[in-house]
Amino acid sequence: LNTAGEFAMVKLNRGETMIILDGRAVAQQRSADLAVRAQAFEKKNARKAHLVVILVGDSGPSQVYVRNKAKACERVGMSAETLRWPAEISAETFVEQVRQVQAKKNVDGILLQLPLPDSLSKIDLGSLLDSAKDADCFTWANVGRQAAGLGHVQACTPQGIMSILSHYKISVEGLNVVVVGRSLIVGRPMSWLLTEAGATVTLCHSRTKNLREFTLRADLVVVAAGKARHWGRADFKKDAVVIDVGIHGAGGEQKICGDVRFEELEGWASAATPVPGGVGPMTIMSLLENTMSLAEARA
Ligand code: NAP
């Protein structure tokens, strides 16, 4: 890893290089800009921009994610609060409590940490949250704006990936891109942002036939399927850029890994995100950036 914090290169025996897309370094750089905005906001409004993270139940990985989000807020001079509600909470109580939280004047951004318990699955989350406080682009209004390329907040993970690509000056214009996974928080909004940026995007999922035929043609592949170490060198064409969204093992005893066997990419991919240290830190940074944008817009 280089020490400049901009990009890190691995020199391989064969003289080939793969750029490691270092999400931590990108997040660190962006946090300096965010800290300036946070300070200006506090000076003008006599309070810090405030994020509320709602965690229902006590899943191990979610506990780790919400802790990291709160710490990151504090590091840049914003404030954060994590509300921990029991897994047995009734749908009525959940809805009522979310409404009470978002009515508070000092709350700028709200994030519902997924997954929620099955007992809450019937709630229309896209209509429940106030779009002016929707820090992860959950509401139908913000999803629609994002799909139309108009949103001032974007889904955090896709936005973080676009920031990584931009930091490393990887232009997607004209590239053939494959996104694996079609969830509403990762795969689909990723395909919209890439389309907006000029890529030709194919959105694949578990029903895609002969997936490898698609990924092998792609200049850039975003893998967001949630299948631990499922994809490797043979799935990507030489010199492809590989973005691994998957996270497995957080909060447990096993080593954290992604959807891709990262070690196979050296000498093959032109650039790739590691797990940990790739997309994850930038998802958090985007959450903070969204919260700050919402706070500034309301102020
Ligand atoms: P999700 O809602 O479970 O969606 C997974 C998607 O992958 C679905 O569209 C599914 O297809 C597709 N899929 C599953 N197995 C597949 C296969 N073998 N081949 C092709 N497609 C397949 O998951 P998600 O919320 O999008 O998250 C995906 C992964 O990213 C998870 O590991 C999650 O923990 C991680 N994640 C990481 C971050 C981060 O900050 N790094 C943020 C969010 C999520 P169907 O629609 O057909 O079922």
Boltz pocket constraint, residues with backbone or C-beta under 6 A from the ligand:
constraints:
  - pocket:
      binder: B
      contacts: [[A, 157], [A, 180], [A, 181], [A, 182], [A, 183], [A, 184], [A, 185], [A, 186], [A, 187], [A, 204], [A, 205], [A, 206], [A, 207], [A, 208], [A, 211], [A, 223], [A, 224], [A, 225], [A, 226], [A, 227], [A, 244], [A, 245], [A, 246], [A, 247], [A, 248], [A, 279], [A, 280], [A, 281], [A, 283], [A, 284]]
      max_distance: 6.0
